[in-house]
Amino acid sequence: MNAATLFGLCSAGLIGLGLYGLIIHPHPLRKILAFNVLGNGVFLLFGVVARRGAAAGMGGDPVPKALVITGIVVAFSATALAIALLLRLFHETGRTTLNGDESKDRSKDSPRES
């Protein structure tokens, strides 16, 4: 097993773990972290694609490398924005979930105006 195959399998594992976290966990912070794990798996996969092209004697393909660098910057800024929005939600409501059922239950308990 060569290094490119090992990195390809690791990227597949990271992508699978990220998808599992996105599907299973209802908490928004865990979803953000799972999305980051998924993105890191995709970045590693692009790195493997760039390395395989260079190993085949075709020269290093600069497009996947540029996509990975740009993707890392975009993923970092998107993560910072998502965490800032989650912190704002916590400061406004006191909770970090977006469960709409709680507001429906509160309206049943409150007295109705006639």
N, C-alpha and C positions, 0 to 999 in steps of 0.2 A: 504494500500500500504506500503510495507516494504522498507527498505533502499536499498536493492539490486535491486529491481524493479525500484526505482527512479533513481539510478545511471545508470541502463541499459537504461532507457529512455533518460537520459541526454547524454549518450554516443551516442545513435542513433541520437539525435539532433545535436551533434557536428559533427558526420560523415556526416550527410546530409548538414549541413552548409558548411563544408569544401569542399564537392563535388560541391555544388552550386558555391562557390567562384572559384574553379578551372575551372569550365566550363564557367562561365559568364565573369570574369574579364580578359581582355587581358594584363594588366600591369604585368610585371614579379614580382615586389615586392609584389603585392597583391596575386599573385599565390603562392609565397613562404609562405606568412602568411596563406593562405587558406590550404596549404599542412600541415602546423604546426597544425592548428585547426583539420584537419582530423586525423593526427597522435595522437593528444591528445585524440580524441574520441576513437580511437582504443586502446590506453593505458588504458583508463577508462573501456572499455569493457573487456579487459584482467583482470583488477583488479576485476571487478564484477564476472567473471568466477572463479577467485581464491577464492573470498569471499564466493560464493555459495557452493563450495566444502567444505570449512571450516565450513559453517553453517549447512551442512547436516551431520556433525559428522564424516566426512572422514578425518579430519585433513586438515590443509592448504596445498594446492598444491604449491610447491615451483617453478615449471616450469613457470607458468604465471607471477609470481612475478619477476623471473630472466629475463624473456623476456621483461617485462616492464622497468626494470632498464637498461638493455642493450639497449633497444629501445630509451630511453630518451637520453642516451649518444650519440648514433648514430644520432638521430634526431638533437641534438644540434650541432654536428660537421658538419652535412650536411647543416644545415641552415647557419652556419658560412661560409662554403665554397660557398654556393649559393649567399650570400650577398657580399662576397669578389669578386666573379666573376661579379656580377652586378655593384659594384663600379668600377671595372676595365673597364667594358664596358662603364660606364659613363665617366671615365677619358679619355678613348681613343676616343670615338665618340661624347661625349657631350650630349647623349640621353640615355635613359634607355630602349628603346623598340628595339625589334629585327625585325622591319618591313622591309622586303626586297623590298617592292614596291617603297619606296622612292629612292633607288639607281637606279631603272629602270627609274623612272621619271627624275632623274638628267642626266642620259645618253642621254635621248631624247633632253634635253635642250642644252647640250654641242655640240659644232660643231664637226662634224665628220672629221677625217683625210682621205684624199683620197689616 
